[in-house]
Amino acid sequence: MNPELNHALEVLAKYPRAELRNALAHAGENAIEALHVATTDAIVDRDLASLRQSMASLRGAITPELVRAAQATENVWRRIADEWGMYSSEDVSMILGSEKPNRTRAREERKHGRVIGVQRNGAYLHPGFQFDREHGRIRPWVAPLLALAGERDRTPEGVALWMVRPTTYLGSERNRPVDHVDDDELIVRTALNAWDGEW
């Protein structure tokens, strides 16, 4: 099931039934739209409550700059998911040819620095741009890139975000490493130049 739909149904299950019944009873032909509005309102309320709780647990001042930076990073993760997919450990096992979904394969690949895994909402997810799905493999540049990242004190999350940001080291301000996933040498060389060129 679509994760967003599943989430919406979970929210609906917690929404006051009397309010839902009332909204639908007065909706007539627009029942689906009313249901969507009620669900969206409930999701926004829940998300805002969660955000407030998270902010309350932070120490120090929460500046607008900090909030904007967090929002910008979250938006990048969502773009990665939309453009290339973010795969669970079970998905990774199937991409790599397992007959049954399991978490072991992805865990081993992460442990040995052969796949980019990032923690999102309490689980590891794996950006889809690192997989050659046609051949059922992890792209060859991933392990050397992660090894280089380790030498430069970069996290797998940082590597994933770097992959989708434009860099002038590729000859254009619009050129992103992810646009060259079939060129192993270029990606690793670009990372070496970019990361060593930072102050």
C-alpha positions in Angstrom: 0.0 0.0 0.0 1.1 3.5 -0.7 2.9 4.8 2.5 1.1 8.1 2.4 -2.3 6.4 2.0 -1.5 4.0 4.8 -0.4 7.0 7.0 -3.6 8.8 6.1 -5.7 5.8 7.1 -3.8 5.6 10.4 -4.6 9.2 11.1 -8.2 8.8 10.2 -8.5 5.9 12.7 -7.5 8.4 15.4 -9.6 11.2 14.2 -12.8 11.9 16.2 -15.5 9.7 14.4 -18.3 12.2 15.1 -16.5 14.9 13.3 -15.7 12.6 10.4 -19.3 11.5 10.2 -20.5 15.1 10.3 -18.1 16.2 7.6 -19.1 13.3 5.3 -22.9 13.7 6.0 -22.8 17.3 4.9 -20.4 16.7 2.0 -22.8 15.1 -0.5 -21.0 14.7 -3.8 -17.9 16.2 -2.3 -17.4 13.4 0.3 -14.0 12.5 -0.9 -12.8 16.1 -0.8 -14.2 16.5 2.7 -12.4 13.3 3.8 -9.2 14.6 2.2 -9.6 18.0 4.1 -10.3 16.2 7.4 -7.3 13.9 6.9 -5.0 16.7 5.9 -6.0 18.8 8.9 -5.4 15.8 11.2 -2.0 15.1 9.7 -1.0 18.8 10.0 -2.2 18.9 13.6 -0.2 15.8 14.4 2.9 16.9 12.6 2.9 20.3 14.2 2.5 18.7 17.7 5.4 16.4 16.9 7.5 19.3 15.7 6.7 21.4 18.8 7.7 18.5 21.0 11.0 18.0 19.1 11.8 21.7 19.3 11.0 21.8 23.0 13.6 19.1 23.7 16.4 21.2 22.1 18.8 23.2 24.2 19.6 26.7 23.3 17.9 29.2 21.0 16.0 28.0 18.0 16.8 30.5 15.4 15.0 31.0 12.1 18.2 30.1 10.3 18.4 26.8 12.1 14.8 26.0 11.2 15.3 27.0 7.6 18.4 24.8 7.4 16.5 21.8 8.9 13.7 22.4 6.5 16.0 22.6 3.5 17.7 19.4 4.4 14.4 17.6 4.9 13.2 18.8 1.5 16.4 17.3 -0.1 15.6 13.9 1.5 12.1 14.1 0.1 13.4 15.0 -3.4 15.8 12.0 -3.2 12.8 9.8 -2.3 10.7 11.2 -5.1 13.4 11.1 -7.8 15.3 7.9 -7.1 13.4 6.2 -4.2 14.6 5.4 -0.7 14.7 1.7 -0.2 14.3 -0.3 3.0 16.8 -3.0 3.9 14.3 -5.6 2.7 14.0 -3.8 -0.6 17.8 -3.8 -0.9 18.0 -7.5 -0.5 15.5 -8.0 -3.3 17.3 -5.6 -5.6 20.5 -7.5 -5.0 18.9 -10.8 -5.9 17.7 -12.4 -2.6 14.8 -14.8 -3.0 13.1 -13.6 0.1 13.2 -10.1 1.6 15.6 -9.8 4.6 17.5 -7.1 6.4 20.8 -9.1 6.7 22.2 -8.3 3.3 21.8 -4.5 3.6 23.1 -4.5 7.2 26.3 -6.4 6.0 26.7 -4.0 3.0 26.4 -1.0 5.3 28.8 -2.5 7.9 31.5 -3.1 5.3 31.0 0.3 3.7 29.5 -0.9 0.4 26.1 0.8 0.5 24.9 4.2 1.6 22.3 3.8 4.4 20.7 6.6 6.3 18.5 6.5 9.3 15.1 8.0 8.7 12.2 7.6 11.2 14.0 4.9 13.1 14.9 2.7 10.1 17.7 2.5 7.6 16.8 3.7 4.1 19.0 3.5 1.1 19.0 6.1 -1.7 18.0 4.5 -5.0 20.7 6.3 -7.1 23.4 3.9 -5.8 21.7 0.8 -7.3 22.0 -0.6 -10.8 18.7 -2.3 -10.8 19.1 -3.7 -14.3 22.0 -5.8 -13.2 20.9 -6.3 -9.6 24.0 -4.7 -8.0 25.3 -1.7 -6.0 27.1 0.7 -8.3 30.9 0.2 -8.2 31.6 3.8 -7.1 29.8 3.5 -3.8 32.4 1.6 -1.8 35.4 3.8 -2.8 33.3 6.9 -2.3 32.3 5.8 1.2 35.9 4.9 2.0 37.0 8.3 0.9 34.2 9.9 3.0 35.4 8.0 6.0 38.9 9.4 5.5 37.4 12.9 5.3 35.1 12.5 8.3 32.0 12.5 6.2 28.9 10.5 7.2 26.9 8.4 4.8 24.1 11.0 5.2 26.6 13.7 4.1 27.6 11.6 1.1 24.0 11.1 0.0 23.3 14.8 0.3 26.5 15.7 -1.6 25.5 13.4 -4.4 22.4 15.5 -5.2 23.8 19.0 -4.8 25.2 20.8 -7.8 29.0 21.3 -7.8 31.3 23.4 -10.0 33.8 20.6 -9.8 31.7 19.0 -12.6 32.1 22.0 -14.8 28.7 23.6 -14.2 26.8 25.0 -11.3 23.8 22.8 -12.3 25.8 19.6 -12.6 25.3 17.1 -9.8 27.3 14.0 -9.0 24.1 11.9 -9.2 23.8 12.9 -12.9 26.9 10.8 -13.5 26.1 7.5 -11.7 27.4 5.5 -14.7 30.9 7.1 -14.5 32.6 5.5 -11.4 35.9 7.3 -11.9 34.3 10.7 -12.3 32.3 10.5 -9.2 35.2 9.5 -6.9 37.6 12.0 -8.5 35.0 14.8 -8.1 34.5 13.9 -4.5 38.3 13.9 -3.9 38.6 17.3 -5.5 35.6 18.8 -3.8 36.2 17.5 -0.4 39.9 18.3 -0.4 39.1 21.7 -1.8 36.9 22.7 1.1 38.3 25.0 3.8 
